[in-house]
Amino acid sequence: MDNRPKYLPADERRAVTVESVIALAGSKNPSEITTAAIAKHMRVTQGALFRHFTNKEAIWQAVMEWIAERLLTRIDRSVQGVESPLAALEAMFMSHIEFVAEHPGVPRMMFGELQRAESTAAKRMVQTLIQRYGERLHRLIEKGKSSGELSLALDNEAAATLFIGTIQGLIMQSLLDGDLERIRRDAPRVFAIYRRGIESRP
């Protein structure tokens, strides 16, 4: 039962709305999440909801901003103090996996936005997130080449694409199976294969 007070400050109400959407997306198709469903989940009226958001698109944009901020903060924190670029890539990979396992609604929301034909603020936010994520990967890959841990012949763009694509593949398999614990089980073995493909050979 939700024991939060009915009347919350605006910033907190917005945060609770975002958390509610992500929670709903964990068990429902995001395209089927209506403002009525969000309000019901929060135990408020739709009118109360729209006092903090102009429309549904504004809610979706806030959700994507939350995802981008939390995910990038999580992966940045995971590599702090890690000197080895390969170890940092692994820490980043596992941190992302753990984030998804904790918030199963996140990939559903992101995949849903990327499938939309039209350009929306939320879709642009996802695209920006992927770009910023890629920049972090490129820096680590270059550092790995400089340190001798990664092959000098490694294609940076392909390695970054494969890193993100591998995580997306794990997510899709888990969603298809309806077993999010699978992503935690499979991630170490899958990263080990990725690692063997990018590390330098003696």
Backbone as a printed PyTorch tensor [residue, N CA C, xyz], in Angstrom:
tensor([[[  0.8450,  -1.2020,   0.0000],
         [  0.0000,   0.0000,   0.0000],
         [  0.8730,   1.2410,   0.0000]],

        [[  0.4820,   2.2450,  -0.7810],
         [  1.2590,   3.4700,  -0.8710],
         [  0.9290,   4.3610,   0.3140]],

        [[  1.9260,   4.5480,   1.1870],
         [  1.7090,   5.3520,   2.3900],
         [  2.1970,   6.7890,   2.2330]],

        [[  2.5950,   7.1710,   0.9920],
         [  3.0590,   8.5360,   0.7810],
         [  1.9110,   9.5060,   1.0070]],

        [[  2.1850,  10.7060,   1.5100],
         [  1.1180,  11.6870,   1.6930],
         [  0.5050,  12.0680,   0.3530]],

        [[ -0.7840,  12.3740,   0.3770],
         [ -1.5060,  12.6960,  -0.8470],
         [ -0.9870,  13.9880,  -1.4580]],

        [[ -0.6100,  14.9440,  -0.6260],
         [ -0.1530,  16.2360,  -1.1180],
         [  1.3590,  16.3210,  -0.9850]],

        [[  2.0310,  16.4430,  -2.1270],
         [  3.4890,  16.4660,  -2.1600],
         [  3.9660,  17.7230,  -2.8580]],

        [[  5.1760,  18.1910,  -2.5350],
         [  5.7610,  19.3170,  -3.2780],
         [  5.8570,  18.9640,  -4.7610]],

        [[  5.8690,  19.9750,  -5.6290],
         [  5.8280,  19.7530,  -7.0800],
         [  6.9500,  18.8400,  -7.5650]],

        [[  8.1970,  19.0900,  -7.1250],
         [  9.3250,  18.2740,  -7.5830],
         [  9.1650,  16.8210,  -7.1730]],

        [[  8.6910,  16.6120,  -5.9500],
         [  8.5030,  15.2490,  -5.4700],
         [  7.3610,  14.5670,  -6.2130]],

        [[  6.2920,  15.3160,  -6.5030],
         [  5.1710,  14.7420,  -7.2470],
         [  5.6130,  14.3350,  -8.6490]],

        [[  6.4620,  15.1550,  -9.2760],
         [  6.9790,  14.8200, -10.6050],
         [  7.8360,  13.5510, -10.5340]],

        [[  8.6640,  13.4600,  -9.4980],
         [  9.5280,  12.2800,  -9.3360],
         [  8.6950,  11.0210,  -9.1200]],

        [[  7.6470,  11.1340,  -8.3160],
         [  6.7780,   9.9860,  -8.0500],
         [  6.0580,   9.5690,  -9.3350]],

        [[  5.6880,  10.5410, -10.1660],
         [  5.0380,  10.2420, -11.4450],
         [  5.9680,   9.4320, -12.3420]],

        [[  7.2160,   9.8790, -12.4370],
         [  8.2110,   9.1710, -13.2600],
         [  8.3930,   7.7390, -12.7520]],

        [[  8.5530,   7.5910, -11.4450],
         [  8.7270,   6.2590, -10.8580],
         [  7.5080,   5.3780, -11.1260]],

        [[  6.3300,   5.9730, -11.1250],
         [  5.1030,   5.2090, -11.3840],
         [  5.0690,   4.7040, -12.8210]],

        [[  5.4750,   5.5560, -13.7690],
         [  5.4890,   5.1520, -15.1760],
         [  6.4670,   3.9990, -15.3800]],

        [[  7.6540,   4.0940, -14.7830],
         [  8.6540,   3.0390, -14.9270],
         [  8.1680,   1.7340, -14.2880]],

        [[  7.4940,   1.8530, -13.1560],
         [  6.9330,   0.6640, -12.4970],
         [  5.8670,   0.0200, -13.3750]],

        [[  4.9900,   0.8290, -13.9600],
         [  3.9320,   0.3040, -14.8350],
         [  4.5310,  -0.3440, -16.0820]],

        [[  5.6030,   0.2660, -16.6220],
         [  6.2370,  -0.2570, -17.8340],
         [  6.9020,  -1.6000, -17.5920]],

        [[  7.1590,  -1.9350, -16.3400],
         [  7.7490,  -3.2220, -16.0220],
         [  6.8170,  -4.3840, -16.2800]],

        [[  5.5090,  -4.1060, -16.3530],
         [  4.5390,  -5.1880, -16.5440],
         [  3.5580,  -4.9240, -17.6860]],

        [[  3.6340,  -3.7140, -18.2890],
         [  2.6970,  -3.3770, -19.3650],
         [  3.4560,  -2.8270, -20.5630]],

        [[  2.8550,  -2.9460, -21.7300],
         [  3.3970,  -2.3040, -22.9240],
         [  3.3300,  -0.7880, -22.7030]],

        [[  4.4600,  -0.0790, -22.8080],
         [  4.4410,   1.3710, -22.5590],
         [  3.4140,   2.1340, -23.3900]],

        [[  3.1480,   1.6630, -24.6100],
         [  2.1800,   2.3590, -25.4650],
         [  0.7580,   2.2540, -24.9080]],

        [[  0.5460,   1.3160, -23.9940],
         [ -0.7780,   1.1220, -23.3970],
         [ -0.9330,   1.8520, -22.0570]],

        [[  0.1310,   2.5220, -21.6280],
         [  0.0710,   3.2360, -20.3480],
         [ -0.5710,   4.6010, -20.5810]],

        [[ -1.7570,   4.7750, -20.0860],
         [ -2.4890,   6.0290, -20.2460],
         [ -2.2830,   6.9160, -19.0230]],

        [[ -2.6230,   8.1750, -19.1770],
         [ -2.5370,   9.0740, -18.0280],
         [ -3.5270,   8.6420, -16.9460]],

        [[ -4.6350,   8.0390, -17.3570],
         [ -5.6020,   7.5250, -16.3740],
         [ -4.9770,   6.3940, -15.5590]],

        [[ -4.2130,   5.5220, -16.2280],
         [ -3.5570,   4.4160, -15.5330],
         [ -2.4830,   4.9320, -14.5780]],

        [[ -1.7640,   5.9520, -15.0200],
         [ -0.7280,   6.5440, -14.1570],
         [ -1.3710,   7.1550, -12.9210]],

        [[ -2.4290,   7.9250, -13.1300],
         [ -3.1210,   8.5720, -12.0150],
         [ -3.6800,   7.5250, -11.0470]],

        [[ -4.2320,   6.4480, -11.5980],
         [ -4.7860,   5.3820, -10.7470],
         [ -3.6780,   4.7410,  -9.9180]],

        [[ -2.5330,   4.4730, -10.5640],
         [ -1.3980,   3.8710,  -9.8560],
         [ -0.9280,   4.7700,  -8.7210]],

        [[ -0.9880,   6.0850,  -8.9560],
         [ -0.5330,   7.0490,  -7.9500],
         [ -1.6240,   7.4060,  -6.9420]],

        [[ -2.8420,   6.9680,  -7.2350],
         [ -4.0080,   7.2790,  -6.3870],
         [ -4.2730,   8.7790,  -6.3240]],

        [[ -4.2150,   9.3850,  -7.5070],
         [ -4.5740,  10.8030,  -7.6400],
         [ -5.4840,  10.9290,  -8.8490]],

        [[ -6.0280,  12.1060,  -9.0640],
         [ -6.8620,  12.3460, -10.2410],
         [ -5.9730,  12.7450, -11.4170]],

        [[ -6.5080,  12.6110, -12.6310],
         [ -5.7560,  13.0630, -13.7970],
         [ -5.5080,  14.5660, -13.7240]],

        [[ -6.4550,  15.2750, -13.1400],
         [ -6.2890,  16.7240, -12.9760],
         [ -5.0700,  17.0470, -12.1370]],

        [[ -4.8730,  16.2740, -11.0790],
         [ -3.6970,  16.4770, -10.2170],
         [ -2.4160,  16.2080, -10.9920]],

        [[ -2.4720,  15.1990, -11.8620],
         [ -1.3100,  14.8420, -12.6790],
         [ -0.9360,  15.9870, -13.6160]],

        [[ -1.9410,  16.5690, -14.2500],
         [ -1.6860,  17.6120, -15.2390],
         [ -1.3890,  18.9760, -14.6150]],

        [[ -1.4170,  19.0450, -13.3040],
         [ -0.9360,  20.2660, -12.6540],
         [  0.5900,  20.3230, -12.7060]],

        [[  1.2200,  19.1680, -12.9210],
         [  2.6860,  19.0900, -12.9190],
         [  3.2650,  18.7980, -14.2960]],

        [[  2.4380,  18.3310, -15.2210],
         [  2.8650,  18.0450, -16.5940],
         [  1.8200,  18.5800, -17.5640]],

        [[  2.2750,  19.2100, -18.6370],
         [  1.3220,  19.8000, -19.5790],
         [  0.5480,  18.7430, -20.3570]],

        [[  1.2090,  17.6060, -20.6440],
         [  0.5590,  16.5260, -21.3930],
         [  1.3380,  15.2220, -21.2070]],

        [[  0.8910,  14.1700, -21.8690],
         [  1.5430,  12.8680, -21.7360],
         [  2.9650,  12.9050, -22.2810]],

        [[  3.1930,  13.6510, -23.3560],
         [  4.5470,  13.7560, -23.9270],
         [  5.5240,  14.3350, -22.9060]],

        [[  5.0630,  15.2860, -22.1270],
         [  5.9230,  15.8880, -21.1060],
         [  6.2890,  14.8600, -20.0330]],

        [[  5.3470,  13.9780, -19.7080],
         [  5.6330,  12.9060, -18.7450],
         [  6.6930,  11.9730, -19.3170]],

        [[  6.5210,  11.5760, -20.5960],
         [  7.4770,  10.6640, -21.2330],
         [  8.8700,  11.2930, -21.3110]],

        [[  8.9250,  12.5930, -21.6010],
         [ 10.2210,  13.2630, -21.6490],
         [ 10.8860,  13.2390, -20.2780]],

        [[ 10.1140,  13.4850, -19.2320],
         [ 10.6570,  13.4480, -17.8730],
         [ 11.1700,  12.0560, -17.5210]],

        [[ 10.4630,  11.0240, -17.9920],
         [ 10.8970,   9.6440, -17.7450],
         [ 12.2410,   9.3870, -18.4220]],

        [[ 12.3780,   9.8170, -19.6770],
         [ 13.6320,   9.6020, -20.4010],
         [ 14.7900,  10.3850, -19.7810]],

        [[ 14.5010,  11.5790, -19.2860],
         [ 15.5300,  12.3640, -18.5980],
         [ 15.9890,  11.6400, -17.3320]],

        [[ 15.0400,  11.0560, -16.6170],
         [ 15.3590,  10.2950, -15.4000],
         [ 16.2450,   9.1100, -15.7470]],

        [[ 15.8800,   8.3690, -16.8020],
         [ 16.6610,   7.1990, -17.2130],
         [ 18.0820,   7.6040, -17.5870]],

        [[ 18.2070,   8.6440, -18.4120],
         [ 19.5250,   9.0790, -18.8760],
         [ 20.4070,   9.4960, -17.7070]],

        [[ 19.8500,  10.2910, -16.8150],
         [ 20.6320,  10.7780, -15.6670],
         [ 21.0640,   9.6210, -14.7680]],

        [[ 20.1230,   8.7390, -14.4420],
         [ 20.4410,   7.6330, -13.5260],
         [ 21.4180,   6.6350, -14.1470]],

        [[ 21.2130,   6.2930, -15.4090],
         [ 22.0800,   5.2910, -16.0410],
         [ 23.5000,   5.8210, -16.2080]],

        [[ 23.6420,   7.0410, -16.7120],
         [ 24.9870,   7.5910, -16.9160],
         [ 25.7060,   7.7880, -15.5790]],

        [[ 24.9740,   8.2170, -14.5630],
         [ 25.5730,   8.3660, -13.2300],
         [ 26.0380,   7.0110, -12.7050]],

        [[ 25.2130,   5.9810, -12.9200],
         [ 25.5430,   4.6290, -12.4550],
         [ 26.8160,   4.1160, -13.1310]],

        [[ 26.9050,   4.2500, -14.4460],
         [ 28.0740,   3.6980, -15.1330],
         [ 29.3220,   4.5300, -14.8580]],

        [[ 29.1560,   5.8480, -14.6890],
         [ 30.3130,   6.6830, -14.3510],
         [ 30.8710,   6.2950, -12.9880]],

        [[ 29.9690,   6.0450, -12.0500],
         [ 30.3900,   5.6660, -10.7020],
         [ 31.0990,   4.3080, -10.7230]],

        [[ 30.6530,   3.4220, -11.5960],
         [ 31.2040,   2.0620, -11.6360],
         [ 32.6590,   2.0250, -12.0830]],

        [[ 33.0970,   3.0110, -12.8600],
         [ 34.4720,   2.9870, -13.3850],
         [ 35.4280,   3.8820, -12.5990]],

        [[ 34.9040,   4.5780, -11.6050],
         [ 35.7670,   5.4560, -10.8100],
         [ 36.8390,   4.6430, -10.0970]],

        [[ 38.0890,   5.0660, -10.2510],
         [ 39.1940,   4.4040,  -9.5770],
         [ 39.6510,   3.1160, -10.2310]],

        [[ 39.0380,   2.7400, -11.3580],
         [ 39.4370,   1.5210, -12.0680],
         [ 40.4720,   1.9150, -13.1210]],

        [[ 41.7020,   1.4770, -12.9360],
         [ 42.7860,   1.8810, -13.8330],
         [ 42.7810,   1.0960, -15.1480]],

        [[ 42.4810,  -0.1810, -15.0910],
         [ 42.5080,  -1.0180, -16.2900],
         [ 41.3030,  -0.7140, -17.1830]],

        [[ 41.5330,  -0.3070, -18.4390],
         [ 40.4040,  -0.0440, -19.3450],
         [ 39.5030,  -1.2590, -19.5490]],

        [[ 40.0990,  -2.4570, -19.6250],
         [ 39.2770,  -3.6600, -19.7780],
         [ 38.4040,  -3.8980, -18.5510]],

        [[ 39.0010,  -3.7090, -17.3900],
         [ 38.2310,  -3.8710, -16.1460],
         [ 37.1390,  -2.8060, -16.0600]],

        [[ 37.4360,  -1.6000, -16.5510],
         [ 36.4480,  -0.5230, -16.5370],
         [ 35.2920,  -0.8440, -17.4810]],

        [[ 35.6000,  -1.3980, -18.6490],
         [ 34.5460,  -1.7880, -19.5820],
         [ 33.6480,  -2.8600, -18.9650]],

        [[ 34.2620,  -3.8050, -18.2660],
         [ 33.4770,  -4.8510, -17.6150],
         [ 32.6000,  -4.2730, -16.5020]],

        [[ 33.1650,  -3.3590, -15.7190],
         [ 32.4010,  -2.7250, -14.6390],
         [ 31.2130,  -1.9500, -15.2130]],

        [[ 31.4510,  -1.2610, -16.3250],
         [ 30.4050,  -0.4850, -16.9910],
         [ 29.3000,  -1.4200, -17.5100]],

        [[ 29.7100,  -2.5260, -18.1050],
         [ 28.7790,  -3.5220, -18.6390],
         [ 27.8970,  -4.0810, -17.5230]],

        [[ 28.5230,  -4.5120, -16.4460],
         [ 27.7790,  -5.1310, -15.3420],
         [ 26.8930,  -4.1160, -14.6190]],

        [[ 27.3670,  -2.8820, -14.5520],
         [ 26.5670,  -1.8310, -13.9180],
         [ 25.2940,  -1.5690, -14.7160]],

        [[ 25.4250,  -1.5440, -16.0220],
         [ 24.2660,  -1.3450, -16.8930],
         [ 23.2860,  -2.5130, -16.7380]],

        [[ 23.8080,  -3.7220, -16.7100],
         [ 22.9730,  -4.9170, -16.5360],
         [ 22.1940,  -4.8370, -15.2200]],

        [[ 22.8740,  -4.4420, -14.1640],
         [ 22.2290,  -4.3550, -12.8510],
         [ 21.1470,  -3.2840, -12.8400]],

        [[ 21.3940,  -2.1750, -13.5200],
         [ 20.4140,  -1.0870, -13.6190],
         [ 19.1330,  -1.5960, -14.2780]],

        [[ 19.2880,  -2.3500, -15.3630],
         [ 18.1340,  -2.8900, -16.0780],
         [ 17.3960,  -3.9170, -15.2190]],

        [[ 18.1540,  -4.7690, -14.5260],
         [ 17.5290,  -5.7790, -13.6750],
         [ 16.7050,  -5.1250, -12.5530]],

        [[ 17.1910,  -3.9980, -12.0520],
         [ 16.4790,  -3.2830, -10.9900],
         [ 15.2750,  -2.5130, -11.5210]],

        [[ 15.3430,  -2.1020, -12.7910],
         [ 14.2740,  -1.2840, -13.3890],
         [ 13.8360,  -1.8880, -14.7200]],

        [[ 13.0880,  -2.9980, -14.6870],
         [ 12.7100,  -3.6770, -15.9340],
         [ 11.8600,  -2.8310, -16.8780]],

        [[ 11.2270,  -1.7930, -16.3480],
         [ 10.4290,  -0.9230, -17.2130],
         [ 11.2790,  -0.0330, -18.1060]],

        [[ 12.5380,   0.1650, -17.7530],
         [ 13.4160,   1.0750, -18.4980],
         [ 13.6220,   0.6200, -19.9380]],

        [[ 14.0760,  -0.6170, -20.1920],
         [ 14.2630,  -1.0010, -21.5920],
         [ 12.9780,  -1.0010, -22.3960]],

        [[ 11.8710,  -1.3430, -21.7650],
         [ 10.5900,  -1.3060, -22.4700],
         [ 10.2800,   0.1200, -22.9400]],

        [[ 10.5420,   1.0940, -22.0710],
         [ 10.3000,   2.4900, -22.4190],
         [ 11.2240,   2.9300, -23.5500]],

        [[ 12.5120,   2.5840, -23.4460],
         [ 13.4830,   3.0170, -24.4480],
         [ 13.2150,   2.3790, -25.8050]],

        [[ 12.9690,   1.0710, -25.8240],
         [ 12.6670,   0.3980, -27.0880],
         [ 11.3880,   0.9780, -27.6990]],

        [[ 10.4210,   1.2640, -26.8450],
         [  9.1600,   1.8240, -27.3240],
         [  9.3510,   3.1650, -27.9980]],

        [[ 10.1760,   4.0280, -27.4060],
         [ 10.4230,   5.3490, -27.9870],
         [ 11.1740,   5.2560, -29.3050]],

        [[ 12.1730,   4.3870, -29.3680],
         [ 12.9790,   4.2670, -30.5850],
         [ 12.1820,   3.6960, -31.7470]],

        [[ 11.1020,   2.9920, -31.4540],
         [ 10.2690,   2.4270, -32.5140],
         [  9.3070,   3.4520, -33.1080]],

        [[  9.1410,   4.5680, -32.4500],
         [  8.1940,   5.5710, -32.9410],
         [  8.7460,   6.2450, -34.2010]],

        [[  7.8920,   6.4060, -35.2060],
         [  8.3260,   6.9870, -36.4790],
         [  8.5970,   8.4900, -36.3410]],

        [[  7.7660,   9.1470, -35.5420],
         [  7.9030,  10.6020, -35.4170],
         [  9.0010,  10.9740, -34.4350]],

        [[  9.4960,  12.1950, -34.5930],
         [ 10.5090,  12.7020, -33.6660],
         [  9.8070,  13.3560, -32.4800]],

        [[ 10.1390,  12.8900, -31.2860],
         [  9.5620,  13.4670, -30.0700],
         [ 10.7030,  13.8660, -29.1400]],

        [[ 10.3860,  14.6780, -28.1640],
         [ 11.4110,  15.0930, -27.1990],
         [ 11.9590,  13.8800, -26.4620]],

        [[ 11.0900,  12.9200, -26.1460],
         [ 11.5210,  11.7160, -25.4360],
         [ 12.4400,  10.8640, -26.3180]],

        [[ 12.0940,  10.7350, -27.5970],
         [ 12.9240,   9.9530, -28.5210],
         [ 14.2840,  10.6140, -28.6920]],

        [[ 14.3020,  11.9350, -28.8090],
         [ 15.5780,  12.6500, -28.9490],
         [ 16.4300,  12.4720, -27.6970]],

        [[ 15.7870,  12.3840, -26.5450],
         [ 16.5220,  12.1770, -25.2940],
         [ 17.1910,  10.7950, -25.3060]],

        [[ 16.5000,   9.7740, -25.7990],
         [ 17.0820,   8.4310, -25.9020],
         [ 18.2740,   8.4550, -26.8540]],

        [[ 18.1330,   9.1360, -27.9770],
         [ 19.2180,   9.2230, -28.9540],
         [ 20.4330,   9.9340, -28.3530]],

        [[ 20.1810,  10.9730, -27.5690],
         [ 21.2690,  11.6900, -26.9030],
         [ 21.9510,  10.8050, -25.8740]],

        [[ 21.1630,  10.0310, -25.1390],
         [ 21.7150,   9.0970, -24.1560],
         [ 22.6600,   8.1060, -24.8360]],

        [[ 22.2300,   7.5290, -25.9500],
         [ 23.0560,   6.5560, -26.6630],
         [ 24.3420,   7.2090, -27.1630]],

        [[ 24.2320,   8.4570, -27.6160],
         [ 25.4230,   9.1760, -28.0840],
         [ 26.4040,   9.4130, -26.9370]],

        [[ 25.8970,   9.8640, -25.7950],
         [ 26.7630,  10.1310, -24.6420],
         [ 27.3720,   8.8390, -24.1000]],

        [[ 26.6100,   7.7800, -24.1510],
         [ 27.0990,   6.4590, -23.7340],
         [ 28.2510,   6.0410, -24.6550]],

        [[ 28.0310,   6.2160, -25.9560],
         [ 29.0450,   5.8540, -26.9370],
         [ 30.3440,   6.6270, -26.7500]],

        [[ 30.2270,   7.9040, -26.3890],
         [ 31.4190,   8.7210, -26.1570],
         [ 32.2550,   8.1640, -25.0120]],

        [[ 31.6000,   7.6910, -23.9820],
         [ 32.3100,   7.0770, -22.8490],
         [ 33.0280,   5.8040, -23.2910]],

        [[ 32.3640,   5.0210, -24.1170],
         [ 32.9800,   3.7930, -24.6110],
         [ 34.2020,   4.0950, -25.4760]],

        [[ 34.0820,   5.0770, -26.3440],
         [ 35.2040,   5.4330, -27.2220],
         [ 36.4220,   5.8720, -26.4080]],

        [[ 36.1890,   6.6290, -25.3450],
         [ 37.3160,   7.0700, -24.5140],
         [ 38.0080,   5.8750, -23.8560]],

        [[ 37.2170,   4.9460, -23.3450],
         [ 37.7990,   3.7660, -22.7070],
         [ 38.5350,   2.8840, -23.7170]],

        [[ 37.9650,   2.7450, -24.8940],
         [ 38.6020,   1.9280, -25.9260],
         [ 39.9400,   2.5380, -26.3480]],

        [[ 39.9850,   3.8500, -26.5280],
         [ 41.2370,   4.5210, -26.8820],
         [ 42.2740,   4.3660, -25.7660]],

        [[ 41.8020,   4.4790, -24.5430],
         [ 42.7070,   4.3040, -23.3990],
         [ 43.2520,   2.8720, -23.3810]],

        [[ 42.3970,   1.9110, -23.7120],
         [ 42.8190,   0.5120, -23.7540],
         [ 43.8580,   0.2600, -24.8270]],

        [[ 43.7200,   0.9200, -25.9650],
         [ 44.7190,   0.7930, -27.0240],
         [ 46.0570,   1.3840, -26.5760]],

        [[ 45.9830,   2.5480, -25.9290],
         [ 47.2040,   3.2250, -25.4760],
         [ 47.9400,   2.4060, -24.4210]],

        [[ 47.1820,   1.7070, -23.5730],
         [ 47.7940,   0.9290, -22.4910],
         [ 48.2700,  -0.4430, -22.9610]],

        [[ 47.8520,  -0.8200, -24.1680],
         [ 48.2470,  -2.1270, -24.6830],
         [ 47.2810,  -3.2480, -24.3350]],

        [[ 46.1870,  -2.9210, -23.6150],
         [ 45.2120,  -3.9600, -23.2520],
         [ 44.3200,  -4.3400, -24.4300]],

        [[ 44.0760,  -3.3820, -25.3020],
         [ 43.2150,  -3.6400, -26.4560],
         [ 44.0410,  -3.6120, -27.7420]],

        [[ 43.6070,  -4.3860, -28.6980],
         [ 44.3080,  -4.4700, -29.9720],
         [ 44.3230,  -3.1150, -30.6830]],

        [[ 45.4830,  -2.7460, -31.2150],
         [ 45.5860,  -1.4880, -31.9600],
         [ 44.7580,  -1.5370, -33.2350]],

        [[ 44.4880,  -2.7390, -33.7290],
         [ 43.7010,  -2.8900, -34.9550],
         [ 42.1920,  -2.8520, -34.6870]],

        [[ 41.8210,  -2.7210, -33.4290],
         [ 40.4010,  -2.7510, -33.0690],
         [ 39.6430,  -1.5830, -33.6990]],

        [[ 38.5000,  -1.8800, -34.2780],
         [ 37.6110,  -0.8670, -34.8570],
         [ 36.7800,  -0.2750, -33.7010]],

        [[ 37.1000,   0.9790, -33.3250],
         [ 36.4450,   1.6140, -32.1770],
         [ 34.9300,   1.6530, -32.3220]],

        [[ 34.4720,   2.0580, -33.4930],
         [ 33.0350,   2.2080, -33.7190],
         [ 32.3300,   0.8630, -33.5940]],

        [[ 32.9200,  -0.1570, -34.2060],
         [ 32.3070,  -1.4900, -34.1520],
         [ 32.3240,  -2.0450, -32.7320]],

        [[ 33.4160,  -1.7940, -31.9950],
         [ 33.5180,  -2.2990, -30.6200],
         [ 32.4760,  -1.6440, -29.7180]],

        [[ 32.2620,  -0.3350, -29.9030],
         [ 31.2590,   0.3840, -29.1040],
         [ 29.8500,  -0.0910, -29.4600]],

        [[ 29.6050,  -0.2650, -30.7610],
         [ 28.2910,  -0.7430, -31.2160],
         [ 27.9980,  -2.1330, -30.6770]],

        [[ 29.0080,  -3.0050, -30.7140],
         [ 28.8330,  -4.3670, -30.2230],
         [ 28.6000,  -4.3880, -28.7120]],

        [[ 29.2750,  -3.5170, -27.9780],
         [ 29.1020,  -3.4260, -26.5270],
         [ 27.6330,  -3.1300, -26.2050]],

        [[ 27.1090,  -2.0700, -26.8240],
         [ 25.7190,  -1.6810, -26.5670],
         [ 24.7550,  -2.7410, -27.1010]],

        [[ 25.0540,  -3.2650, -28.2980],
         [ 24.1910,  -4.2770, -28.8990],
         [ 24.1430,  -5.5640, -28.0910]],

        [[ 25.2530,  -5.9050, -27.4570],
         [ 25.2940,  -7.1120, -26.6260],
         [ 24.3670,  -6.9670, -25.4220]],

        [[ 24.4000,  -5.8020, -24.7990],
         [ 23.5030,  -5.5420, -23.6720],
         [ 22.0500,  -5.5870, -24.1350]],

        [[ 21.7800,  -4.9580, -25.2910],
         [ 20.4070,  -4.9680, -25.8170],
         [ 19.9410,  -6.3960, -26.1160]],

        [[ 20.8420,  -7.2260, -26.6310],
         [ 20.4870,  -8.6150, -26.9080],
         [ 20.1500,  -9.3790, -25.6470]],

        [[ 20.9380,  -9.1770, -24.5940],
         [ 20.6560,  -9.8140, -23.3110],
         [ 19.2980,  -9.3740, -22.7640]],

        [[ 19.0180,  -8.0900, -22.9150],
         [ 17.7410,  -7.5570, -22.4440],
         [ 16.5840,  -8.2020, -23.2080]],

        [[ 16.7070,  -8.2710, -24.5370],
         [ 15.6400,  -8.8480, -25.3480],
         [ 15.3890, -10.3090, -24.9820]],

        [[ 16.4550, -11.0770, -24.7830],
         [ 16.2950, -12.4820, -24.3920],
         [ 15.5700, -12.6000, -23.0590]],

        [[ 15.9320, -11.7530, -22.1180],
         [ 15.2890, -11.7910, -20.7980],
         [ 13.8200, -11.4160, -20.8860]],

        [[ 13.5140, -10.3900, -21.7000],
         [ 12.1200,  -9.9700, -21.8550],
         [ 11.2990, -11.0560, -22.5440]],

        [[ 11.8880, -11.6950, -23.5550],
         [ 11.1800, -12.7610, -24.2670],
         [ 10.8850, -13.9480, -23.3500]],

        [[ 11.8460, -14.2450, -22.4620],
         [ 11.6690, -15.3610, -21.5240],
         [ 10.7990, -14.9910, -20.3330]],

        [[ 10.6100, -13.6810, -20.1320],
         [  9.8920, -13.2390, -18.9390],
         [ 10.6720, -13.5320, -17.6750]],

        [[ 12.0010, -13.5510, -17.8080],
         [ 12.8720, -13.9060, -16.6820],
         [ 14.0240, -12.9140, -16.6200]],

        [[ 13.8430, -11.8430, -15.8560],
         [ 14.8830, -10.8130, -15.7960],
         [ 16.1110, -11.2610, -15.0240]],

        [[ 15.9760, -12.3120, -14.2170],
         [ 17.1530, -12.8250, -13.5290],
         [ 18.1340, -13.4470, -14.5220]],

        [[ 17.6250, -13.8340, -15.6910],
         [ 18.4930, -14.4220, -16.7090],
         [ 19.5890, -13.4440, -17.1210]],

        [[ 19.2610, -12.1690, -17.1700],
         [ 20.2440, -11.1820, -17.6100],
         [ 21.4410, -11.1390, -16.6580]],

        [[ 21.1710, -11.3130, -15.3660],
         [ 22.2600, -11.3540, -14.3890],
         [ 23.0950, -12.6270, -14.5450]],

        [[ 22.4270, -13.7330, -14.8190],
         [ 23.1370, -15.0100, -14.9650],
         [ 24.0080, -15.0370, -16.2140]],

        [[ 23.4810, -14.5090, -17.3110],
         [ 24.1720, -14.6140, -18.5940],
         [ 25.2570, -13.5590, -18.8020]],

        [[ 25.1180, -12.4070, -18.1600],
         [ 26.0110, -11.2780, -18.4400],
         [ 27.4990, -11.5940, -18.2840]],

        [[ 27.9530, -12.2310, -17.1870],
         [ 29.3960, -12.4860, -17.0570],
         [ 29.9520, -13.3530, -18.1780]],

        [[ 29.2060, -14.4080, -18.5680],
         [ 29.6870, -15.3000, -19.6220],
         [ 29.7130, -14.5930, -20.9790]],

        [[ 28.7070, -13.7690, -21.2220],
         [ 28.6400, -13.0500, -22.4940],
         [ 29.7500, -12.0020, -22.5780]],

        [[ 29.9940, -11.2940, -21.4710],
         [ 31.0650, -10.2910, -21.5120],
         [ 32.4250, -10.9530, -21.7200]],

        [[ 32.5990, -12.1410, -21.1830],
         [ 33.8780, -12.8540, -21.3540],
         [ 34.1660, -13.0920, -22.8300]],

        [[ 33.1360, -13.3950, -23.6080],
         [ 33.3140, -13.5910, -25.0530],
         [ 33.6400, -12.2660, -25.7250]],

        [[ 32.9210, -11.2100, -25.3330],
         [ 33.1900,  -9.8750, -25.8820],
         [ 34.6350,  -9.4750, -25.5870]],

        [[ 35.0610,  -9.7180, -24.3640],
         [ 36.4170,  -9.3490, -23.9540],
         [ 37.4680, -10.0460, -24.8150]],

        [[ 37.2670, -11.3330, -25.0660],
         [ 38.2460, -12.0720, -25.8740],
         [ 38.3300, -11.5050, -27.2940]],

        [[ 37.2480, -10.8970, -27.7550],
         [ 37.2570, -10.3470, -29.1060],
         [ 37.9700,  -9.0140, -29.2340]],

        [[ 38.1220,  -8.2840, -28.1320],
         [ 38.7160,  -6.9390, -28.2320],
         [ 40.0990,  -6.8270, -27.6110]],

        [[ 40.4570,  -7.7490, -26.7120],
         [ 41.7420,  -7.5930, -26.0250],
         [ 42.9130,  -7.9370, -26.9450]],

        [[ 44.0700,  -7.3540, -26.6400],
         [ 45.2560,  -7.5910, -27.4550],
         [ 45.7720,  -9.0000, -27.2110]],

        [[ 46.4000,  -9.5510, -28.2160],
         [ 46.9590, -10.8900, -28.1080],
         [ 48.4790, -10.7820, -27.9100]],

        [[ 49.0900, -11.6700, -27.1030],
         [ 50.5350, -11.6130, -26.9000],
         [ 51.2890, -11.8850, -28.1920]]])
